[in-house]
Amino acid sequence: MNDTHHDLPDALVRKRMEKMLAACHDSNRRPSVLAFARNLGLSNTTFRRRYPDLVQDTTARRTAPSDEQIYEPSALDTLTARNAKLRSRNREFTAALALAAAQIQYVTLENVRFREAPEAQQTVTRLR
């Protein structure tokens, strides 16, 4: 996602946030940092870096619903959250697998180097 709106005035960003929070309250839905960042045309990372206070406020509202508003996640919300967790774990496992493969390659090359080093010396003869 491009960050073409990174020069938005803070007052406008806060006004849009209040509108989003009101809409979430009216529809009995939890606010989403990602949805708000997308609404502004910002990447999630840029939004989090530029507006940490808004992220903290939104996160607090997600994790602590008010007494008058009880959030019941829909089936879609549940599946979306589950898919996000699975994608995250998949990325972690893919990274771990790539690291393990690189370490195996390194150890293999080191093993070859250690085996060839004595043979390279003229005084050592390899016994079978």
MOPAC internal coordinates of N, CA, C and O (Angstrom, degrees):
PM7 1SCF
backbone

  N    0.0000 0     0.00 0     0.00 0    0    0    0
  C    1.4469 1     0.00 0     0.00 0    1    0    0
  C    1.5104 1   107.63 1     0.00 0    2    1    0
  O    1.2310 1   120.24 1   -42.34 1    3    2    1
  N    1.2888 1   117.15 1   137.66 1    3    2    1
  C    1.4522 1   118.77 1  -179.37 1    5    3    2
  C    1.5174 1   110.32 1   -85.37 1    6    5    3
  O    1.2310 1   121.22 1   -24.02 1    7    6    5
  N    1.3193 1   115.28 1   155.98 1    7    6    5
  C    1.4574 1   121.06 1  -177.99 1    9    7    6
  C    1.5187 1   109.75 1  -109.13 1   10    9    7
  O    1.2310 1   120.62 1  -123.48 1   11   10    9
  N    1.3221 1   116.42 1    56.52 1   11   10    9
  C    1.4598 1   120.40 1  -176.50 1   13   11   10
  C    1.5115 1   112.39 1   -74.82 1   14   13   11
  O    1.2310 1   120.04 1   161.09 1   15   14   13
  N    1.3237 1   117.54 1   -18.91 1   15   14   13
  C    1.4564 1   120.80 1  -177.67 1   17   15   14
  C    1.5263 1   112.27 1  -101.13 1   18   17   15
  O    1.2310 1   120.36 1  -154.07 1   19   18   17
  N    1.3475 1   116.91 1    25.93 1   19   18   17
  C    1.4584 1   119.04 1  -175.21 1   21   19   18
  C    1.5199 1   112.68 1   -70.00 1   22   21   19
  O    1.2310 1   119.35 1   170.11 1   23   22   21
  N    1.3256 1   118.85 1    -9.89 1   23   22   21
  C    1.4532 1   121.13 1   179.59 1   25   23   22
  C    1.5220 1   112.53 1  -101.79 1   26   25   23
  O    1.2310 1   120.07 1  -155.75 1   27   26   25
  N    1.3279 1   117.47 1    24.25 1   27   26   25
  C    1.4586 1   120.81 1   178.16 1   29   27   26
  C    1.5225 1   109.69 1   -66.55 1   30   29   27
  O    1.2310 1   120.25 1   -41.88 1   31   30   29
  N    1.3335 1   117.12 1   138.12 1   31   30   29
  C    1.4657 1   119.11 1   176.39 1   33   31   30
  C    1.5279 1   110.48 1   -64.26 1   34   33   31
  O    1.2310 1   120.80 1   -37.23 1   35   34   33
  N    1.3155 1   116.07 1   142.77 1   35   34   33
  C    1.4649 1   121.01 1  -178.80 1   37   35   34
  C    1.5259 1   111.61 1   -58.31 1   38   37   35
  O    1.2310 1   120.09 1   143.00 1   39   38   37
  N    1.3323 1   117.43 1   -37.00 1   39   38   37
  C    1.4700 1   120.26 1  -179.57 1   41   39   38
  C    1.5278 1   110.54 1   -62.09 1   42   41   39
  O    1.2310 1   120.27 1   139.62 1   43   42   41
  N    1.3305 1   117.10 1   -40.38 1   43   42   41
  C    1.4618 1   120.93 1   178.95 1   45   43   42
  C    1.5258 1   110.64 1   -66.89 1   46   45   43
  O    1.2310 1   120.41 1   138.76 1   47   46   45
  N    1.3214 1   116.82 1   -41.24 1   47   46   45
  C    1.4628 1   121.03 1   179.12 1   49   47   46
  C    1.5263 1   109.89 1   -61.73 1   50   49   47
  O    1.2310 1   120.47 1   134.68 1   51   50   49
  N    1.3183 1   116.70 1   -45.32 1   51   50   49
  C    1.4649 1   120.23 1  -179.93 1   53   51   50
  C    1.5301 1   111.77 1   -66.26 1   54   53   51
  O    1.2310 1   120.35 1   143.63 1   55   54   53
  N    1.3324 1   116.94 1   -36.37 1   55   54   53
  C    1.4653 1   120.32 1   178.07 1   57   55   54
  C    1.5382 1   109.98 1   -65.42 1   58   57   55
  O    1.2310 1   120.74 1   137.24 1   59   58   57
  N    1.3330 1   116.19 1   -42.76 1   59   58   57
  C    1.4666 1   119.82 1   177.85 1   61   59   58
  C    1.5279 1   111.03 1   -64.63 1   62   61   59
  O    1.2310 1   120.91 1   144.20 1   63   62   61
  N    1.3289 1   115.86 1   -35.80 1   63   62   61
  C    1.4548 1   118.85 1   178.77 1   65   63   62
  C    1.5242 1   110.43 1   -64.97 1   66   65   63
  O    1.2310 1   120.29 1   137.18 1   67   66   65
  N    1.3100 1   117.06 1   -42.82 1   67   66   65
  C    1.4664 1   120.07 1   178.60 1   69   67   66
  C    1.5279 1   111.01 1   -61.12 1   70   69   67
  O    1.2310 1   120.50 1   140.59 1   71   70   69
  N    1.3395 1   116.64 1   -39.41 1   71   70   69
  C    1.4714 1   120.14 1   176.87 1   73   71   70
  C    1.5249 1   110.35 1   -63.34 1   74   73   71
  O    1.2310 1   120.50 1   136.49 1   75   74   73
  N    1.3297 1   116.64 1   -43.51 1   75   74   73
  C    1.4605 1   120.32 1  -179.81 1   77   75   74
  C    1.5250 1   110.71 1   -64.56 1   78   77   75
  O    1.2310 1   120.52 1   137.54 1   79   78   77
  N    1.3228 1   116.60 1   -42.46 1   79   78   77
  C    1.4602 1   119.98 1   179.76 1   81   79   78
  C    1.5308 1   110.95 1   -64.33 1   82   81   79
  O    1.2310 1   120.64 1   141.18 1   83   82   81
  N    1.3274 1   116.37 1   -38.82 1   83   82   81
  C    1.4693 1   119.78 1   177.52 1   85   83   82
  C    1.5294 1   110.29 1   -64.70 1   86   85   83
  O    1.2310 1   120.58 1   137.72 1   87   86   85
  N    1.3365 1   116.50 1   -42.28 1   87   86   85
  C    1.4618 1   120.44 1   178.87 1   89   87   86
  C    1.5239 1   110.61 1   -63.68 1   90   89   87
  O    1.2310 1   120.15 1   139.73 1   91   90   89
  N    1.3200 1   117.31 1   -40.27 1   91   90   89
  C    1.4671 1   120.91 1   177.95 1   93   91   90
  C    1.5252 1   110.16 1   -64.16 1   94   93   91
  O    1.2310 1   120.74 1   137.85 1   95   94   93
  N    1.3157 1   116.19 1   -42.15 1   95   94   93
  C    1.4628 1   120.15 1   179.81 1   97   95   94
  C    1.5236 1   110.23 1   -63.98 1   98   97   95
  O    1.2310 1   120.42 1   135.80 1   99   98   97
  N    1.3359 1   116.81 1   -44.20 1   99   98   97
  C    1.4639 1   121.26 1  -179.11 1  101   99   98
  C    1.5257 1   112.23 1   -63.61 1  102  101   99
  O    1.2310 1   120.70 1   145.12 1  103  102  101
  N    1.3200 1   116.27 1   -34.88 1  103  102  101
  C    1.4689 1   119.54 1  -178.04 1  105  103  102
  C    1.5348 1   112.28 1   -96.49 1  106  105  103
  O    1.2310 1   120.57 1  -173.66 1  107  106  105
  N    1.3323 1   116.51 1     6.34 1  107  106  105
  C    1.4627 1   122.37 1   179.01 1  109  107  106
  C    1.5247 1   111.88 1    57.74 1  110  109  107
  O    1.2310 1   120.93 1  -136.68 1  111  110  109
  N    1.3280 1   115.82 1    43.32 1  111  110  109
  C    1.4614 1   121.85 1   179.58 1  113  111  110
  C    1.5158 1   108.90 1  -121.42 1  114  113  111
  O    1.2310 1   121.21 1   -27.79 1  115  114  113
  N    1.3132 1   115.29 1   152.21 1  115  114  113
  C    1.4597 1   119.92 1   178.12 1  117  115  114
  C    1.5309 1   109.39 1   -80.50 1  118  117  115
  O    1.2310 1   120.40 1   -37.02 1  119  118  117
  N    1.3351 1   116.85 1   142.98 1  119  118  117
  C    1.4727 1   119.61 1   177.67 1  121  119  118
  C    1.5259 1   110.45 1   -70.22 1  122  121  119
  O    1.2310 1   121.14 1   -28.86 1  123  122  121
  N    1.3219 1   115.42 1   151.14 1  123  122  121
  C    1.4527 1   121.55 1  -178.34 1  125  123  122
  C    1.5191 1   109.86 1  -125.22 1  126  125  123
  O    1.2310 1   120.61 1   -53.07 1  127  126  125
  N    1.3181 1   116.43 1   126.93 1  127  126  125
  C    1.4649 1   121.62 1   177.92 1  129  127  126
  C    1.5307 1   109.44 1   -62.14 1  130  129  127
  O    1.2310 1   120.55 1   136.17 1  131  130  129
  N    1.3259 1   116.55 1   -43.83 1  131  130  129
  C    1.4587 1   120.61 1  -179.38 1  133  131  130
  C    1.5304 1   111.50 1   -62.27 1  134  133  131
  O    1.2310 1   120.54 1   135.64 1  135  134  133
  N    1.3312 1   116.57 1   -44.36 1  135  134  133
  C    1.4668 1   119.90 1   179.45 1  137  135  134
  C    1.5234 1   110.61 1   -63.01 1  138  137  135
  O    1.2310 1   120.52 1   140.53 1  139  138  137
  N    1.3140 1   116.61 1   -39.47 1  139  138  137
  C    1.4544 1   119.96 1  -179.94 1  141  139  138
  C    1.5232 1   110.98 1   -67.84 1  142  141  139
  O    1.2310 1   120.05 1   138.68 1  143  142  141
  N    1.3381 1   117.51 1   -41.32 1  143  142  141
  C    1.4638 1   121.20 1   177.64 1  145  143  142
  C    1.5298 1   110.12 1   -61.00 1  146  145  143
  O    1.2310 1   120.82 1   135.73 1  147  146  145
  N    1.3222 1   116.04 1   -44.27 1  147  146  145
  C    1.4702 1   120.06 1   179.02 1  149  147  146
  C    1.5283 1   110.89 1   -63.61 1  150  149  147
  O    1.2310 1   120.54 1   141.80 1  151  150  149
  N    1.3359 1   116.58 1   -38.20 1  151  150  149
  C    1.4606 1   120.97 1   178.85 1  153  151  150
  C    1.5237 1   110.93 1   -60.40 1  154  153  151
  O    1.2310 1   120.49 1   147.39 1  155  154  153
  N    1.3259 1   116.68 1   -32.61 1  155  154  153
  C    1.4665 1   121.21 1   179.18 1  157  155  154
  C    1.5286 1   112.28 1   -86.82 1  158  157  155
  O    1.2310 1   120.40 1   172.10 1  159  158  157
  N    1.3212 1   116.85 1    -7.90 1  159  158  157
  C    1.4637 1   119.96 1  -178.37 1  161  159  158
  C    1.5174 1   112.35 1    81.19 1  162  161  159
  O    1.2310 1   120.32 1  -157.16 1  163  162  161
  N    1.3290 1   116.99 1    22.84 1  163  162  161
  C    1.4586 1   122.02 1  -179.93 1  165  163  162
  C    1.5242 1   109.87 1  -110.31 1  166  165  163
  O    1.2310 1   121.08 1   -25.87 1  167  166  165
  N    1.3172 1   115.55 1   154.13 1  167  166  165
  C    1.4632 1   118.11 1   171.86 1  169  167  166
  C    1.5213 1   107.64 1   -74.04 1  170  169  167
  O    1.2310 1   121.00 1   -21.60 1  171  170  169
  N    1.3061 1   115.70 1   158.40 1  171  170  169
  C    1.4533 1   120.92 1  -179.97 1  173  171  170
  C    1.5306 1   110.65 1   -58.20 1  174  173  171
  O    1.2310 1   120.58 1   135.98 1  175  174  173
  N    1.3291 1   116.49 1   -44.02 1  175  174  173
  C    1.4606 1   121.26 1  -178.79 1  177  175  174
  C    1.5210 1   111.79 1   -62.79 1  178  177  175
  O    1.2310 1   120.56 1   134.67 1  179  178  177
  N    1.3240 1   116.53 1   -45.33 1  179  178  177
  C    1.4641 1   120.26 1   179.91 1  181  179  178
  C    1.5217 1   110.52 1   -63.10 1  182  181  179
  O    1.2310 1   120.72 1   135.98 1  183  182  181
  N    1.3281 1   116.23 1   -44.02 1  183  182  181
  C    1.4589 1   119.73 1   179.23 1  185  183  182
  C    1.5217 1   110.35 1   -60.74 1  186  185  183
  O    1.2310 1   120.35 1   134.31 1  187  186  185
  N    1.3348 1   116.94 1   -45.69 1  187  186  185
  C    1.4649 1   120.21 1  -178.74 1  189  187  186
  C    1.5208 1   111.81 1   -64.55 1  190  189  187
  O    1.2310 1   120.20 1   143.12 1  191  190  189
  N    1.3292 1   117.23 1   -36.88 1  191  190  189
  C    1.4634 1   120.98 1   179.42 1  193  191  190
  C    1.5261 1   111.57 1   -71.64 1  194  193  191
  O    1.2310 1   120.51 1   140.82 1  195  194  193
  N    1.3258 1   116.64 1   -39.18 1  195  194  193
  C    1.4713 1   121.52 1  -174.60 1  197  195  194
  C    1.5301 1   113.24 1   -81.66 1  198  197  195
  O    1.2310 1   120.12 1   146.99 1  199  198  197
  N    1.3349 1   117.38 1   -33.01 1  199  198  197
  C    1.4692 1   121.31 1  -175.42 1  201  199  198
  C    1.5346 1   111.27 1  -127.85 1  202  201  199
  O    1.2310 1   119.32 1  -117.75 1  203  202  201
  N    1.3158 1   118.91 1    62.25 1  203  202  201
  C    1.4718 1   119.64 1  -177.82 1  205  203  202
  C    1.5282 1   112.62 1   -62.62 1  206  205  203
  O    1.2310 1   120.13 1   148.77 1  207  206  205
  N    1.3185 1   117.36 1   -31.23 1  207  206  205
  C    1.4641 1   119.45 1   179.58 1  209  207  206
  C    1.5300 1   111.41 1   -67.64 1  210  209  207
  O    1.2310 1   120.42 1   141.31 1  211  210  209
  N    1.3329 1   116.80 1   -38.69 1  211  210  209
  C    1.4680 1   120.11 1   177.88 1  213  211  210
  C    1.5199 1   110.84 1   -69.17 1  214  213  211
  O    1.2310 1   120.77 1   143.10 1  215  214  213
  N    1.3229 1   116.14 1   -36.90 1  215  214  213
  C    1.4662 1   120.46 1   177.70 1  217  215  214
  C    1.5294 1   109.28 1   -63.44 1  218  217  215
  O    1.2310 1   120.74 1   134.99 1  219  218  217
  N    1.3239 1   116.18 1   -45.01 1  219  218  217
  C    1.4612 1   120.23 1  -179.81 1  221  219  218
  C    1.5244 1   110.55 1   -62.37 1  222  221  219
  O    1.2310 1   120.31 1   137.32 1  223  222  221
  N    1.3315 1   117.01 1   -42.68 1  223  222  221
  C    1.4611 1   121.45 1   179.47 1  225  223  222
  C    1.5343 1   110.64 1   -63.34 1  226  225  223
  O    1.2310 1   120.73 1   133.88 1  227  226  225
  N    1.3291 1   116.21 1   -46.12 1  227  226  225
  C    1.4615 1   120.81 1  -179.76 1  229  227  226
  C    1.5271 1   110.61 1   -63.41 1  230  229  227
  O    1.2310 1   120.45 1   137.15 1  231  230  229
  N    1.3204 1   116.75 1   -42.85 1  231  230  229
  C    1.4570 1   120.91 1   179.37 1  233  231  230
  C    1.5282 1   110.91 1   -63.13 1  234  233  231
  O    1.2310 1   120.77 1   139.25 1  235  234  233
  N    1.3153 1   116.14 1   -40.75 1  235  234  233
  C    1.4695 1   119.93 1   178.32 1  237  235  234
  C    1.5291 1   110.43 1   -63.16 1  238  237  235
  O    1.2310 1   120.39 1   140.90 1  239  238  237
  N    1.3107 1   116.86 1   -39.10 1  239  238  237
  C    1.4630 1   120.08 1   179.15 1  241  239  238
  C    1.5237 1   111.40 1   -68.76 1  242  241  239
  O    1.2310 1   120.25 1   148.94 1  243  242  241
  N    1.3263 1   117.13 1   -31.06 1  243  242  241
  C    1.4752 1   120.53 1   179.15 1  245  243  242
  C    1.5180 1   110.82 1   -71.15 1  246  245  243
  O    1.2310 1   120.93 1   139.62 1  247  246  245
  N    1.3255 1   115.82 1   -40.38 1  247  246  245
  C    1.4638 1   119.17 1  -171.96 1  249  247  246
  C    1.5178 1   113.35 1   -87.22 1  250  249  247
  O    1.2310 1   119.87 1   161.66 1  251  250  249
  N    1.3238 1   117.86 1   -18.34 1  251  250  249
  C    1.4644 1   120.24 1  -178.30 1  253  251  250
  C    1.5310 1   110.19 1  -129.70 1  254  253  251
  O    1.2310 1   119.87 1   -96.58 1  255  254  253
  N    1.3478 1   117.85 1    83.42 1  255  254  253
  C    1.4585 1   118.99 1   179.68 1  257  255  254
  C    1.5298 1   110.55 1   -65.78 1  258  257  255
  O    1.2310 1   120.88 1   -30.40 1  259  258  257
  N    1.3151 1   115.91 1   149.60 1  259  258  257
  C    1.4665 1   120.06 1   179.71 1  261  259  258
  C    1.5198 1   109.79 1   -70.97 1  262  261  259
  O    1.2310 1   120.71 1   -14.97 1  263  262  261
  N    1.3435 1   116.24 1   165.03 1  263  262  261
  C    1.4576 1   121.38 1  -178.31 1  265  263  262
  C    1.5189 1   112.59 1   -62.51 1  266  265  263
  O    1.2310 1   120.39 1   144.48 1  267  266  265
  N    1.3303 1   116.87 1   -35.52 1  267  266  265
  C    1.4671 1   119.65 1  -177.33 1  269  267  266
  C    1.5215 1   112.74 1   -79.64 1  270  269  267
  O    1.2310 1   120.43 1   165.86 1  271  270  269
  N    1.3226 1   116.78 1   -14.14 1  271  270  269
  C    1.4580 1   119.96 1  -175.62 1  273  271  270
  C    1.5290 1   109.31 1  -121.52 1  274  273  271
  O    1.2310 1   120.33 1   -69.46 1  275  274  273
  N    1.2973 1   116.98 1   110.54 1  275  274  273
  C    1.4556 1   122.07 1   176.88 1  277  275  274
  C    1.5185 1   106.84 1  -103.82 1  278  277  275
  O    1.2310 1   120.83 1   -56.57 1  279  278  277
  N    1.3044 1   116.02 1   123.43 1  279  278  277
  C    1.4646 1   120.58 1  -177.06 1  281  279  278
  C    1.5186 1   109.24 1   -92.85 1  282  281  279
  O    1.2310 1   120.71 1   -57.67 1  283  282  281
  N    1.2939 1   116.25 1   122.33 1  283  282  281
  C    1.4580 1   122.97 1   172.68 1  285  283  282
  C    1.5196 1   106.91 1  -110.59 1  286  285  283
  O    1.2310 1   120.04 1   -68.22 1  287  286  285
  N    1.3230 1   117.53 1   111.78 1  287  286  285
  C    1.4597 1   118.31 1  -178.11 1  289  287  286
  C    1.5291 1   110.97 1   -66.71 1  290  289  287
  O    1.2310 1   121.76 1   -39.94 1  291  290  289
  N    1.3049 1   114.24 1   140.06 1  291  290  289
  C    1.4625 1   119.10 1   177.32 1  293  291  290
  C    1.5259 1   108.77 1   -77.56 1  294  293  291
  O    1.2310 1   120.84 1   -10.11 1  295  294  293
  N    1.3153 1   116.00 1   169.89 1  295  294  293
  C    1.4623 1   120.08 1   177.77 1  297  295  294
  C    1.5250 1   109.97 1   -60.98 1  298  297  295
  O    1.2310 1   120.80 1   142.05 1  299  298  297
  N    1.3306 1   116.07 1   -37.95 1  299  298  297
  C    1.4660 1   119.90 1   178.65 1  301  299  298
  C    1.5225 1   110.76 1   -64.60 1  302  301  299
  O    1.2310 1   120.14 1   137.00 1  303  302  301
  N    1.3397 1   117.33 1   -43.00 1  303  302  301
  C    1.4653 1   120.55 1   177.73 1  305  303  302
  C    1.5211 1   110.78 1   -60.49 1  306  305  303
  O    1.2310 1   120.60 1   137.30 1  307  306  305
  N    1.3186 1   116.46 1   -42.70 1  307  306  305
  C    1.4573 1   121.33 1   179.97 1  309  307  306
  C    1.5228 1   110.83 1   -63.22 1  310  309  307
  O    1.2310 1   120.48 1   133.69 1  311  310  309
  N    1.3322 1   116.68 1   -46.31 1  311  310  309
  C    1.4703 1   120.28 1   178.62 1  313  311  310
  C    1.5185 1   111.78 1   -65.10 1  314  313  311
  O    1.2310 1   120.59 1   139.80 1  315  314  313
  N    1.3300 1   116.48 1   -40.20 1  315  314  313
  C    1.4595 1   120.53 1   179.42 1  317  315  314
  C    1.5238 1   110.61 1   -62.43 1  318  317  315
  O    1.2310 1   120.34 1   135.71 1  319  318  317
  N    1.3274 1   116.96 1   -44.29 1  319  318  317
  C    1.4620 1   120.81 1   178.75 1  321  319  318
  C    1.5320 1   110.72 1   -64.79 1  322  321  319
  O    1.2310 1   120.86 1   137.87 1  323  322  321
  N    1.3277 1   115.97 1   -42.13 1  323  322  321
  C    1.4673 1   120.13 1   179.34 1  325  323  322
  C    1.5278 1   110.69 1   -63.40 1  326  325  323
  O    1.2310 1   120.48 1   135.72 1  327  326  325
  N    1.3338 1   116.69 1   -44.28 1  327  326  325
  C    1.4610 1   120.45 1   178.47 1  329  327  326
  C    1.5210 1   111.45 1   -62.87 1  330  329  327
  O    1.2310 1   120.09 1   140.29 1  331  330  329
  N    1.3243 1   117.43 1   -39.71 1  331  330  329
  C    1.4664 1   120.83 1   178.54 1  333  331  330
  C    1.5301 1   110.41 1   -62.20 1  334  333  331
  O    1.2310 1   120.51 1   138.03 1  335  334  333
  N    1.3433 1   116.63 1   -41.97 1  335  334  333
  C    1.4634 1   120.17 1   177.67 1  337  335  334
  C    1.5184 1   110.94 1   -64.14 1  338  337  335
  O    1.2310 1   120.77 1   136.00 1  339  338  337
  N    1.3270 1   116.13 1   -44.00 1  339  338  337
  C    1.4657 1   119.84 1   179.93 1  341  339  338
  C    1.5225 1   111.45 1   -63.88 1  342  341  339
  O    1.2310 1   120.25 1   138.92 1  343  342  341
  N    1.3290 1   117.12 1   -41.08 1  343  342  341
  C    1.4718 1   119.92 1   177.29 1  345  343  342
  C    1.5222 1   110.91 1   -61.92 1  346  345  343
  O    1.2310 1   120.95 1   137.44 1  347  346  345
  N    1.3196 1   115.78 1   -42.56 1  347  346  345
  C    1.4601 1   120.39 1   179.77 1  349  347  346
  C    1.5265 1   110.81 1   -62.74 1  350  349  347
  O    1.2310 1   120.54 1   133.80 1  351  350  349
  N    1.3207 1   116.58 1   -46.20 1  351  350  349
  C    1.4681 1   119.81 1   178.97 1  353  351  350
  C    1.5236 1   110.88 1   -65.30 1  354  353  351
  O    1.2310 1   120.42 1   143.27 1  355  354  353
  N    1.3363 1   116.81 1   -36.73 1  355  354  353
  C    1.4590 1   120.63 1   177.66 1  357  355  354
  C    1.5302 1   110.20 1   -61.89 1  358  357  355
  O    1.2310 1   120.56 1   136.25 1  359  358  357
  N    1.3507 1   116.54 1   -43.75 1  359  358  357
  C    1.4715 1   119.75 1   177.53 1  361  359  358
  C    1.5255 1   110.81 1   -61.92 1  362  361  359
  O    1.2310 1   120.33 1   138.71 1  363  362  361
  N    1.3360 1   116.97 1   -41.29 1  363  362  361
  C    1.4675 1   120.65 1   178.90 1  365  363  362
  C    1.5231 1   110.79 1   -62.85 1  366  365  363
  O    1.2310 1   120.62 1   134.42 1  367  366  365
  N    1.3372 1   116.42 1   -45.58 1  367  366  365
  C    1.4608 1   120.13 1  -179.29 1  369  367  366
  C    1.5276 1   111.21 1   -66.72 1  370  369  367
  O    1.2310 1   120.21 1   141.80 1  371  370  369
  N    1.3152 1   117.20 1   -38.20 1  371  370  369
  C    1.4668 1   120.67 1   178.42 1  373  371  370
  C    1.5288 1   110.27 1   -63.48 1  374  373  371
  O    1.2310 1   120.79 1   137.34 1  375  374  373
  N    1.3227 1   116.09 1   -42.66 1  375  374  373
  C    1.4696 1   120.29 1   177.94 1  377  375  374
  C    1.5270 1   110.45 1   -64.51 1  378  377  375
  O    1.2310 1   120.29 1   137.32 1  379  378  377
  N    1.3399 1   117.06 1   -42.68 1  379  378  377
  C    1.4629 1   120.70 1   179.28 1  381  379  378
  C    1.5304 1   111.00 1   -64.21 1  382  381  379
  O    1.2310 1   120.56 1   140.73 1  383  382  381
  N    1.3310 1   116.53 1   -39.27 1  383  382  381
  C    1.4628 1   120.58 1   178.44 1  385  383  382
  C    1.5275 1   111.03 1   -64.82 1  386  385  383
  O    1.2310 1   120.43 1   137.02 1  387  386  385
  N    1.3263 1   116.78 1   -42.98 1  387  386  385
  C    1.4677 1   120.57 1   178.94 1  389  387  386
  C    1.5339 1   109.92 1   -62.88 1  390  389  387
  O    1.2310 1   120.31 1   138.98 1  391  390  389
  N    1.3147 1   117.01 1   -41.02 1  391  390  389
  C    1.4629 1   120.80 1   178.70 1  393  391  390
  C    1.5226 1   110.38 1   -64.62 1  394  393  391
  O    1.2310 1   120.47 1   135.96 1  395  394  393
  N    1.3317 1   116.71 1   -44.04 1  395  394  393
  C    1.4656 1   120.27 1   179.05 1  397  395  394
  C    1.5313 1   110.82 1   -61.71 1  398  397  395
  O    1.2310 1   120.05 1   137.36 1  399  398  397
  N    1.3215 1   117.50 1   -42.64 1  399  398  397
  C    1.4699 1   121.00 1   179.00 1  401  399  398
  C    1.5281 1   110.34 1   -62.63 1  402  401  399
  O    1.2310 1   120.16 1   138.25 1  403  402  401
  N    1.3190 1   117.29 1   -41.75 1  403  402  401
  C    1.4659 1   121.02 1   178.83 1  405  403  402
  C    1.5287 1   110.52 1   -64.45 1  406  405  403
  O    1.2310 1   120.33 1   140.24 1  407  406  405
  N    1.3230 1   116.97 1   -39.76 1  407  406  405
  C    1.4625 1   119.92 1   179.16 1  409  407  406
  C    1.5226 1   111.27 1   -67.05 1  410  409  407
  O    1.2310 1   120.16 1   141.18 1  411  410  409
  N    1.3293 1   117.30 1   -38.82 1  411  410  409
  C    1.4679 1   120.78 1   177.21 1  413  411  410
  C    1.5263 1   110.12 1   -63.52 1  414  413  411
  O    1.2310 1   120.47 1   137.36 1  415  414  413
  N    1.3319 1   116.72 1   -42.64 1  415  414  413
  C    1.4643 1   119.96 1   177.82 1  417  415  414
  C    1.5250 1   110.80 1   -61.56 1  418  417  415
  O    1.2310 1   120.78 1   137.13 1  419  418  417
  N    1.3290 1   116.12 1   -42.87 1  419  418  417
  C    1.4643 1   120.35 1  -179.90 1  421  419  418
  C    1.5261 1   110.84 1   -62.87 1  422  421  419
  O    1.2310 1   120.41 1   133.10 1  423  422  421
  N    1.3245 1   116.82 1   -46.90 1  423  422  421
  C    1.4626 1   120.89 1  -179.33 1  425  423  422
  C    1.5300 1   110.32 1   -63.47 1  426  425  423
  O    1.2310 1   120.35 1   140.97 1  427  426  425
  N    1.3152 1   116.94 1   -39.03 1  427  426  425
  C    1.4647 1   120.63 1   178.31 1  429  427  426
  C    1.5241 1   110.81 1   -62.38 1  430  429  427
  O    1.2310 1   120.40 1   134.40 1  431  430  429
  N    1.3246 1   116.85 1   -45.60 1  431  430  429
  C    1.4719 1   120.42 1   178.63 1  433  431  430
  C    1.5321 1   111.48 1   -64.50 1  434  433  431
  O    1.2310 1   120.23 1   140.75 1  435  434  433
  N    1.3199 1   117.17 1   -39.25 1  435  434  433
  C    1.4645 1   121.06 1   177.86 1  437  435  434
  C    1.5277 1   109.99 1   -64.60 1  438  437  435
  O    1.2310 1   120.10 1   139.67 1  439  438  437
  N    1.3198 1   117.41 1   -40.33 1  439  438  437
  C    1.4579 1   121.75 1   179.10 1  441  439  438
  C    1.5296 1   110.18 1   -61.49 1  442  441  439
  O    1.2310 1   120.81 1   134.46 1  443  442  441
  N    1.3198 1   116.05 1   -45.54 1  443  442  441
  C    1.4674 1   120.07 1   179.00 1  445  443  442
  C    1.5232 1   109.87 1   -61.75 1  446  445  443
  O    1.2310 1   120.85 1   135.88 1  447  446  445
  N    1.3278 1   115.97 1   -44.12 1  447  446  445
  C    1.4678 1   120.25 1  -178.86 1  449  447  446
  C    1.5287 1   110.52 1   -62.53 1  450  449  447
  O    1.2310 1   120.03 1   137.45 1  451  450  449
  N    1.3294 1   117.54 1   -42.55 1  451  450  449
  C    1.4589 1   120.52 1  -179.64 1  453  451  450
  C    1.5234 1   111.57 1   -67.82 1  454  453  451
  O    1.2310 1   119.72 1   146.87 1  455  454  453
  N    1.2970 1   118.15 1   -33.13 1  455  454  453
  C    1.4712 1   120.88 1   178.81 1  457  455  454
  C    1.5264 1   111.31 1   -74.06 1  458  457  455
  O    1.2310 1   120.63 1   144.54 1  459  458  457
  N    1.3352 1   116.40 1   -35.46 1  459  458  457
  C    1.4700 1   119.48 1  -177.53 1  461  459  458
  C    1.5218 1   112.66 1   -80.34 1  462  461  459
  O    1.2310 1   119.47 1   156.02 1  463  462  461
  N    1.3127 1   118.62 1   -23.98 1  463  462  461
  C    1.4665 1   121.38 1  -176.80 1  465  463  462
  C    1.5246 1   112.45 1   -58.89 1  466  465  463
  O    1.2310 1   118.70 1   129.83 1  467  466  465
  N    1.3350 1   120.08 1   -50.17 1  467  466  465
  C    1.4816 1   118.41 1   178.98 1  469  467  466
  C    1.5216 1   112.53 1   -65.35 1  470  469  467
  O    1.2310 1   120.10 1   145.17 1  471  470  469
  N    1.3169 1   117.41 1   -34.83 1  471  470  469
  C    1.4623 1   120.63 1  -179.25 1  473  471  470
  C    1.5211 1   111.58 1   -67.72 1  474  473  471
  O    1.2310 1   120.80 1   153.52 1  475  474  473
  N    1.3184 1   116.07 1   -26.48 1  475  474  473
  C    1.4657 1   119.88 1  -179.25 1  477  475  474
  C    1.5250 1   111.40 1   -72.25 1  478  477  475
  O    1.2310 1   120.91 1   157.72 1  479  478  477
  N    1.3055 1   115.87 1   -22.28 1  479  478  477
  C    1.4587 1   118.67 1   177.87 1  481  479  478
  C    1.5324 1   109.23 1   -78.11 1  482  481  479
  O    1.2310 1   120.76 1   -40.10 1  483  482  481
  N    1.3088 1   116.16 1   139.90 1  483  482  481
  C    1.4684 1   121.26 1  -175.44 1  485  483  482
  C    1.5294 1   113.16 1   -68.13 1  486  485  483
  O    1.2310 1   119.88 1   152.70 1  487  486  485
  N    1.3199 1   117.84 1   -27.30 1  487  486  485
  C    1.4587 1   120.04 1  -173.42 1  489  487  486
  C    1.5103 1   113.90 1   -86.19 1  490  489  487
  O    1.2310 1   119.75 1   171.50 1  491  490  489
  N    1.3295 1   118.08 1    -8.50 1  491  490  489
  C    1.4532 1   119.82 1  -176.69 1  493  491  490
  C    1.5122 1   108.91 1  -104.17 1  494  493  491
  O    1.2310 1   120.93 1   -48.28 1  495  494  493
  N    1.3244 1   115.83 1   131.72 1  495  494  493
  C    1.4400 1   121.48 1   177.05 1  497  495  494
  C    1.5216 1   106.95 1  -115.92 1  498  497  495
  O    1.2310 1   120.91 1   -46.52 1  499  498  497
  N    1.2878 1   115.87 1   133.48 1  499  498  497
  C    1.4621 1   120.54 1  -178.73 1  501  499  498
  C    1.5240 1   109.54 1   -79.20 1  502  501  499
  O    1.2310 1   120.91 1   -51.48 1  503  502  501
  N    1.3292 1   115.87 1   128.52 1  503  502  501
  C    1.4622 1   121.75 1   178.18 1  505  503  502
  C    1.5092 1   108.73 1  -100.82 1  506  505  503
  O    1.2310 1   120.61 1   -39.84 1  507  506  505
  N    1.2608 1   116.44 1   140.16 1  507  506  505
  C    1.4637 1   120.37 1   179.30 1  509  507  506
  C    1.4864 1   111.06 1  -104.22 1  510  509  507
  O    1.2310 1   120.10 1   180.00 1  511  510  509

